[in-house]
Amino acid sequence: MTSIDLPERPRILVVTLRRLGDVLLTTPLVRTIRRGFPQARLEVLVFRGSERILKGNPDIDNVITIPERPSAGETLALVRRLWRRYDLAVTTQAGDRPTFYAVVAGRRRAGLIPHVGETGAWWKRHAHHIPVAAEPDRHRVTQLLALASALGLEHAPDIVCPQGSSAAEVAPLGPYAVVHANPFYRYKRWNDLGWRGLARGLAQRGLLDWAGLTALLRGAAVYIGPDTSMTHLAAGSGCPTIALYGPTSPRLIGPWPVGGLSAPWDHAGTIQNRNNVWVVQNPLSCLPCEQLGCERHLDSYSRCLDELSAGTVLIAVDQALGRLPGRASV
């Protein structure tokens, strides 16, 4: 099935050293590998704290964690733990550190690499038995599924959300909305006036009870949030998801809808819809700048988000509500 000879019950490691949302976007590749190698022992290496987004994932046998900035001793301990332990190591990034860990861990290796002429392309191409050049203008999940194609595996394109917890005790009895209003970094935040206007609009539609607001996703009438892991989780759960995007292009890292993307996200637009996901932007001429906000640092403001109106977002809300109950249709 693949161009790599593996034993009947191979040990496989997937290396994905990114933040929560990026780790969640790796789950279609993990599921694809699991279905292609159902007898495998499948483990994942992530940054410490990111393992929470993989809770209860039925495709994963074990999660190994490492600090984002490990000491020399911690790095050495991990190298000893990983050394040639796996029949196949798959790295989802073209960076130096993920490639190094794949080389350490796997007797056979597959991974993303830079394009020819880019820094590190030569040695990384030779480090992998199956190298796949990362396409710069493709969605993250599409990039990762290109790895699956190189391994000869049939794609399983859906996000696998965390499992094992029940919302039965806290879920409202009637329709409700989920709002994630405060991402970690300032440059990804929408303005306060916009959130207040949106809250009033949701209340008028009978969807928002602030006293009962929780992080419930699956089963929500609608979710609205910025470019964060929570929004990726909402999209993957099947909830009608409205994602507010600013400096970052959704083409590369936009929410991944149930069933995958029928067409790539445009870099910029006012309201775009793919299956259960709506991407809402304020398409200024500078969008997307791919910068850390207008001041180029993590606590910067972003004009494109600050000037995004509640009315525009509510148009997307009404579109999402109009799709219920057949919200999973393409």
Salt bridges, closest charged atoms under 4 A:
GLU43 OE2 - ARG11 NH2 3.59
GLU43 OE2 - ARG41 NE 2.98
GLU43 OE2 - ARG85 NH2 3.80
ASP59 OD2 - ARG31 NE 2.80
ASP61 OD2 - ARG34 NH2 2.77
ASP87 OD1 - ARG107 NH2 2.78
ASP96 OD1 - LYS124 NZ 2.74
ASP137 OD2 - ARG251 NH1 2.85
ASP137 OD1 - HIS267 NE2 2.90
ASP227 OD2 - LYS188 NZ 3.62
GLU295 OE1 - HIS297 NE2 2.98
ASP306 OD2 - ARG186 NH2 3.76
GLU307 OE2 - ARG303 NE 3.12
ASP318 OD1 - ARG205 NE 2.97
